[in-house]
Amino acid sequence: MSAPLRVPAERLERFTRECLEAVGLQGDDAARVAALMADADVNGSDGHGIFRLPQYVERILNGGINVTPDIKLIRESPSACLVDGDNAMGHLVMSYAASVAVDKARTAGVAWVGARNSNHAGPAALYAKMPLAHDMIGLYIAVGNANHLPPWGGIDMLLSTNPIAVAVPAQEHPPIVLDMATTVAAYGKVKTAAQRGQTMPEGWMIDRQGQPLTDPTRADEGFLLPIGGAKGYGLALIFGLLAGTLNGAAFGKDVIDFNADSVTPTNTGQLIVAISIAAFADVATFKRGVDAAIDQMHGSERLPGFDSILVPGERSHAVRAEREALGVPVHAGLLSALQRLGSQLGVAPPG
C-alpha cells in the first residue's frame, strides 16, 4: 500500500462544507456538520469523519435526509426532554441535544436528553465531550445505523454496535474520554479496512458457521462479535432500549441499514446526559481527584511487554496532536472517492 496523503484538517473541513452546501444544507448547518466531521478525523475516528461524506451526500440527494429541518423539543420536564430531529443530519440533532442538556444541568444538576428522527452523527465522543467546557461530565449512547450483531447464540441481525461515550474532565491532564462500541470493532473500521485493501484481525467477525471472518469485503457473510461475549450483547440490548425504544426511535428489526438503503428515513435514536460536577462536589477538588486517579493508573507496575499504561482518551489525544501538526492521513481509496464526489458536485477536491 502506498503511504496516505496528509491533508490539513481545515482543507477537509472546507471541502466537506462546500459539498454539503452543494446538496442543499444551509450555510450554518453545513459549517457545523463539516467542523464536527473534521474533528472526528483529527481525533483518529477515521470511519466516522470525511470517510462518511459520500454516503451522507447520497442519502441527501435521494431524499433520505432533510436539509431544512425543524429540530425541536416535543416532551420536556426540568431535568429531561425528548428532541425530534425532523430527519436532520445527526450532527445537528445531537449538537442541539447537547446544548439543551447543558442548559438544563445548570439548574437541575443532571439532565437527560433523548432524540428520535435523527441520523448517523459520527463518533460518540464528539457529543460526550461537549459538556466538558461547562465543567460537566458527558455521557452519550446511540442505536447504530445498521444491525451487524445477533443476540448471543443467534444469527439474526437484531442489534447494532450501539456505542457509548463518557467524558470526564481533569485539572492538569487531558480529560478521560471513553468511546467504545458494544462490539469488538465498530463497523466503520470494517468499511475502512475494505476500502484500504486490508484484512481484519481474527476476533472482529465470524461467519454464520462460527468461523473467523477476516476479509472485510465478505462482511455480509457474517457478523460482528460483542465485547465480552454475552455481556456485550446485554449492553447492546440495554443501550438500544434506552436510546431507541424509550425515545420512540428505531430498534431491533425496525433499524434501517443506511449502508444499503439511502432513501428510507432511519429514525435513529440517541441520548446525551450532562452531569454538573458542582451539583456533587467542588469542581477544582473533583478535577484534582481525576488527576490523582490518572497518575495512579500511569504509575501501576507494568506487565512485560507494556511500555506505558494509558487511560481512555490518551491515544486519541496523541493522535490529535500528531494530525494537527502533520495533517490527516487520507488513503488512496478514500482520496479517489472524494475526487469523484468533488467532480460530481463541482467542488475542488481536498488533495
C-alpha positions as CSV (number, residue, x, y, z in Angstrom):
1,M,0.0,0.0,0.0
2,S,1.2,3.5,-0.8
3,A,1.6,6.0,2.1
4,P,-1.5,8.0,2.6
5,L,-1.6,11.7,1.6
6,R,-1.5,14.1,4.5
7,V,-4.2,16.8,4.2
8,P,-4.7,19.7,6.7
9,A,-7.9,19.3,8.6
10,E,-9.1,22.8,7.6
11,R,-8.9,21.7,3.9
12,L,-11.0,18.6,4.6
13,E,-13.5,20.7,6.6
14,R,-13.8,23.3,3.7
15,F,-14.3,20.5,1.2
16,T,-17.0,18.9,3.4
17,R,-18.8,22.2,3.9
18,E,-18.8,23.0,0.2
19,C,-20.1,19.6,-0.7
20,L,-22.9,19.8,1.9
21,E,-23.8,23.3,0.7
22,A,-23.9,22.0,-2.9
23,V,-26.6,19.4,-2.0
24,G,-28.8,21.9,-0.1
25,L,-27.6,22.2,3.5
26,Q,-27.9,25.7,4.8
27,G,-24.6,27.6,5.5
28,D,-24.6,27.5,9.3
29,D,-25.7,23.8,9.3
30,A,-23.2,22.8,6.6
31,A,-20.4,24.5,8.6
32,R,-21.4,22.9,11.8
33,V,-21.5,19.4,10.3
34,A,-18.3,19.9,8.5
35,A,-16.5,21.1,11.6
36,L,-17.6,18.0,13.6
37,M,-16.6,15.7,10.8
38,A,-13.2,17.2,10.6
39,D,-12.8,17.0,14.3
40,A,-13.6,13.3,14.1
41,D,-10.8,12.8,11.6
42,V,-8.3,14.8,13.7
43,N,-9.1,12.7,16.7
44,G,-8.4,9.5,14.7
45,S,-12.0,8.3,14.2
46,D,-11.3,7.5,10.5
47,G,-14.5,5.6,10.0
48,H,-16.7,8.5,11.1
49,G,-15.2,11.6,9.5
50,I,-14.9,12.6,5.9
51,F,-15.0,8.9,5.0
52,R,-18.7,9.1,5.5
53,L,-19.2,12.2,3.3
54,P,-20.1,10.3,0.0
55,Q,-22.6,8.2,1.9
56,Y,-24.2,11.3,3.5
57,V,-24.4,13.1,0.1
58,E,-26.0,10.1,-1.5
59,R,-28.7,10.0,1.3
60,I,-29.3,13.7,0.9
61,L,-29.6,13.5,-2.9
62,N,-32.0,10.5,-2.6
63,G,-34.2,12.4,-0.1
64,G,-33.1,10.2,2.9
65,I,-32.1,13.3,5.0
66,N,-34.0,16.5,5.5
67,V,-31.7,19.5,4.7
68,T,-34.1,22.1,6.0
69,P,-35.2,20.5,9.3
70,D,-37.2,21.9,12.3
71,I,-35.4,20.4,15.2
72,K,-37.4,20.9,18.4
73,L,-38.4,19.7,21.8
74,I,-41.5,17.6,21.9
75,R,-41.6,16.5,25.6
76,E,-40.0,18.4,28.5
77,S,-39.5,18.4,32.2
78,P,-37.0,20.2,34.4
79,S,-34.3,17.6,34.0
80,A,-35.3,15.6,30.9
81,C,-36.6,16.1,27.4
82,L,-37.1,14.5,24.1
83,V,-35.9,16.0,20.8
84,D,-37.4,15.4,17.5
85,G,-34.7,15.7,14.9
86,D,-37.1,16.0,11.9
87,N,-34.8,13.6,10.0
88,A,-31.9,16.1,10.1
89,M,-28.2,15.3,9.9
90,G,-27.4,13.6,13.2
91,H,-24.6,16.0,13.9
92,L,-27.2,18.9,14.0
93,V,-29.6,16.9,16.2
94,M,-27.1,15.9,18.8
95,S,-25.4,19.3,18.9
96,Y,-28.8,20.7,19.7
97,A,-29.5,18.0,22.2
98,A,-26.1,18.5,24.0
99,S,-26.8,22.3,24.2
100,V,-30.2,21.6,25.8
101,A,-28.7,19.1,28.2
102,V,-26.0,21.5,29.4
103,D,-28.6,24.3,29.9
104,K,-30.9,22.0,32.0
105,A,-28.0,20.6,34.0
106,R,-27.0,24.1,35.2
107,T,-30.2,24.2,37.3
108,A,-31.2,20.5,37.6
109,G,-27.7,19.2,38.3
110,V,-28.2,16.3,35.9
111,A,-30.1,16.4,32.6
112,W,-31.0,13.5,30.2
113,V,-32.0,14.4,26.6
114,G,-33.2,11.7,24.2
115,A,-33.5,12.1,20.5
116,R,-35.6,10.5,17.7
117,N,-35.9,11.0,14.0
118,S,-32.1,11.7,13.9
119,N,-29.4,10.2,11.7
120,H,-25.8,8.9,11.9
121,A,-23.8,11.5,13.9
122,G,-20.2,10.4,13.7
123,P,-18.2,9.2,16.7
124,A,-19.9,9.2,20.1
125,A,-17.0,11.1,21.8
126,L,-17.9,14.3,19.9
127,Y,-21.0,14.7,21.9
128,A,-19.9,13.3,25.3
129,K,-17.1,15.9,25.2
130,M,-19.4,18.9,24.7
131,P,-20.4,19.3,28.4
132,L,-16.7,19.4,29.4
133,A,-16.4,23.1,28.5
134,H,-19.1,23.7,31.2
135,D,-17.4,21.8,34.0
136,M,-19.8,18.9,33.4
137,I,-19.4,15.2,32.7
138,G,-21.0,14.0,29.4
139,L,-22.5,10.6,28.5
140,Y,-23.7,9.6,25.1
141,I,-25.4,6.5,23.8
142,A,-26.8,5.7,20.3
143,V,-28.5,3.0,18.3
144,G,-26.2,2.2,15.4
145,N,-27.4,2.7,11.9
146,A,-27.3,-0.9,10.7
147,N,-27.6,-4.2,12.5
148,H,-24.4,-6.2,12.5
149,L,-24.9,-8.1,15.8
150,P,-27.2,-11.0,16.6
151,P,-28.4,-11.9,20.1
152,W,-25.9,-14.1,21.9
153,G,-26.2,-17.6,20.5
154,G,-28.3,-16.5,17.5
155,I,-27.6,-15.5,13.9
156,D,-30.4,-13.0,13.2
157,M,-29.1,-9.4,12.9
158,L,-31.2,-7.7,15.6
159,L,-28.7,-5.4,17.2
160,S,-26.1,-2.8,16.2
161,T,-22.8,-1.7,17.6
162,N,-24.7,0.6,19.9
163,P,-21.9,2.8,21.2
164,I,-21.3,4.6,24.5
165,A,-19.0,7.5,25.3
166,V,-18.3,9.1,28.6
167,A,-16.1,12.2,29.0
168,V,-14.7,13.3,32.5
169,P,-12.7,16.5,32.9
170,A,-9.4,16.6,34.8
171,Q,-7.3,19.6,36.0
172,E,-3.8,19.1,34.6
173,H,-4.3,16.0,32.5
174,P,-6.4,15.8,29.3
175,P,-9.9,14.6,30.0
176,I,-10.7,10.9,30.3
177,V,-12.8,10.0,27.3
178,L,-14.1,6.5,26.9
179,D,-15.6,5.9,23.4
180,M,-16.5,2.3,22.6
181,A,-18.8,0.2,20.6
182,T,-20.5,-2.8,22.3
183,T,-18.9,-4.9,19.5
184,V,-15.2,-5.7,19.4
185,A,-14.8,-3.4,16.4
186,A,-17.1,-0.7,15.1
187,Y,-18.5,-1.4,11.6
188,G,-16.8,1.7,10.3
189,K,-13.5,0.0,10.9
190,V,-14.7,-2.9,8.7
191,K,-15.6,-0.4,5.9
192,T,-12.3,1.5,6.1
193,A,-10.4,-1.8,6.0
194,A,-12.3,-2.8,2.9
195,Q,-11.6,0.5,1.2
196,R,-7.8,0.2,2.0
197,G,-7.5,-3.4,0.9
198,Q,-6.6,-4.6,4.4
199,T,-7.6,-7.7,6.3
200,M,-9.4,-7.7,9.6
201,P,-7.9,-9.3,12.7
202,E,-9.4,-12.5,13.9
203,G,-11.9,-11.8,16.6
204,W,-13.7,-8.9,14.9
205,M,-16.2,-11.0,12.9
206,I,-17.3,-14.6,12.4
207,D,-19.4,-16.2,9.6
208,R,-22.7,-17.9,10.2
209,Q,-20.9,-21.2,10.9
210,G,-18.9,-19.6,13.7
211,Q,-15.6,-19.5,11.7
212,P,-13.3,-16.4,11.8
213,L,-14.0,-13.9,9.0
214,T,-11.0,-11.7,8.1
215,D,-11.9,-10.4,4.6
216,P,-13.9,-7.2,5.1
217,T,-15.3,-7.4,1.5
218,R,-17.1,-10.5,2.7
219,A,-18.6,-8.8,5.8
220,D,-22.2,-9.5,4.6
221,E,-21.4,-13.2,5.1
222,G,-21.1,-12.9,8.9
223,F,-21.5,-10.6,11.8
224,L,-19.5,-8.6,14.4
225,L,-18.7,-10.1,17.8
226,P,-19.8,-8.4,21.0
227,I,-17.2,-7.3,23.6
228,G,-17.1,-9.8,26.5
229,G,-19.3,-12.3,24.9
230,A,-22.8,-12.4,26.4
231,K,-22.0,-9.3,28.4
232,G,-21.5,-7.2,25.3
233,Y,-24.8,-8.5,23.9
234,G,-26.5,-7.4,27.1
235,L,-25.1,-3.9,26.9
236,A,-26.1,-3.6,23.2
237,L,-29.6,-4.6,24.1
238,I,-30.0,-2.2,27.1
239,F,-28.4,0.7,25.2
240,G,-30.8,0.1,22.3
241,L,-33.8,0.2,24.7
242,L,-32.5,3.4,26.3
243,A,-31.6,5.3,23.1
244,G,-34.1,3.7,20.8
245,T,-37.3,2.3,22.3
246,L,-37.5,4.9,25.1
247,N,-37.3,7.7,22.5
248,G,-39.8,6.2,20.1
249,A,-36.8,5.6,17.7
250,A,-35.9,2.5,15.7
251,F,-34.6,-0.6,17.4
252,G,-34.3,-4.3,16.5
253,K,-36.0,-5.2,13.3
254,D,-37.0,-1.6,12.7
255,V,-33.4,-0.3,12.3
256,I,-32.7,0.8,8.7
257,D,-29.4,-0.3,7.2
258,F,-28.2,3.0,6.0
259,N,-25.3,1.3,4.1
260,A,-27.9,-0.4,1.8
261,D,-30.8,2.0,1.9
262,S,-30.2,5.7,1.1
263,V,-33.9,6.6,0.8
264,T,-35.8,5.5,3.9
265,P,-35.6,7.7,7.0
266,T,-33.6,5.9,9.7
267,N,-35.4,7.3,12.8
268,T,-32.1,7.0,14.6
269,G,-32.3,7.2,18.4
270,Q,-29.6,8.8,20.6
271,L,-29.3,10.2,24.1
272,I,-27.0,12.5,26.0
273,V,-26.7,13.1,29.7
274,A,-24.9,16.2,31.2
275,I,-23.9,15.9,34.8
276,S,-22.9,19.2,36.6
277,I,-19.9,18.5,38.8
278,A,-20.9,21.4,41.0
279,A,-24.1,19.6,42.0
280,F,-22.0,16.9,43.7
281,A,-18.6,18.4,44.6
282,D,-16.2,21.4,44.4
283,V,-15.2,21.4,40.8
284,A,-11.5,22.0,41.3
285,T,-11.3,19.3,44.0
286,F,-13.0,16.8,41.7
287,K,-10.7,17.6,38.9
288,R,-7.7,17.1,41.1
289,G,-9.1,13.8,42.1
290,V,-9.4,12.8,38.5
291,D,-5.7,13.8,38.0
292,A,-4.8,11.7,41.0
293,A,-6.6,8.7,39.6
294,I,-4.9,9.1,36.2
295,D,-1.5,9.3,38.0
296,Q,-2.3,6.1,39.9
297,M,-3.1,4.3,36.6
298,H,0.1,5.6,35.0
299,G,2.1,4.5,38.0
300,S,0.9,0.9,38.1
301,E,3.7,-1.7,37.8
302,R,3.5,-3.0,34.3
303,L,3.3,-6.4,32.7
304,P,6.2,-7.5,30.5
305,G,5.8,-6.0,27.0
306,F,4.0,-2.9,28.1
307,D,5.9,0.4,27.8
308,S,3.2,2.5,29.4
309,I,-0.3,2.4,30.8
310,L,-2.9,4.7,29.3
311,V,-6.3,5.9,30.3
312,P,-9.2,6.2,27.8
313,G,-8.7,9.1,25.5
314,E,-5.0,9.4,25.8
315,R,-4.3,7.6,22.5
316,S,-6.8,9.9,20.7
317,H,-5.2,13.0,22.3
318,A,-1.8,11.9,21.0
319,V,-3.3,11.3,17.5
320,R,-4.9,14.7,17.6
321,A,-1.6,16.4,18.3
322,E,0.2,14.5,15.5
323,R,-2.6,15.2,12.9
324,E,-2.8,18.8,13.8
325,A,0.9,19.1,13.1
326,L,1.2,16.8,10.0
327,G,-2.3,16.7,8.6
328,V,-5.0,13.9,8.4
329,P,-3.9,10.8,6.5
330,V,-6.1,10.2,3.5
331,H,-5.6,6.8,1.9
332,A,-5.7,6.3,-1.9
333,G,-9.2,4.7,-1.9
334,L,-10.8,7.5,0.1
335,L,-9.0,10.2,-1.9
336,S,-10.4,8.7,-5.1
337,A,-13.9,8.6,-3.7
338,L,-13.6,12.3,-2.6
339,Q,-12.3,13.3,-6.0
340,R,-15.3,11.6,-7.7
341,L,-17.6,13.3,-5.3
342,G,-16.0,16.7,-5.9
343,S,-16.3,16.2,-9.6
344,Q,-20.0,15.3,-9.3
345,L,-20.8,18.4,-7.2
346,G,-18.4,20.9,-8.8
347,V,-16.2,21.2,-5.7
348,A,-12.4,21.3,-5.8
349,P,-11.1,18.1,-4.1
350,P,-9.2,18.4,-0.8
351,G,-6.0,16.8,-2.1
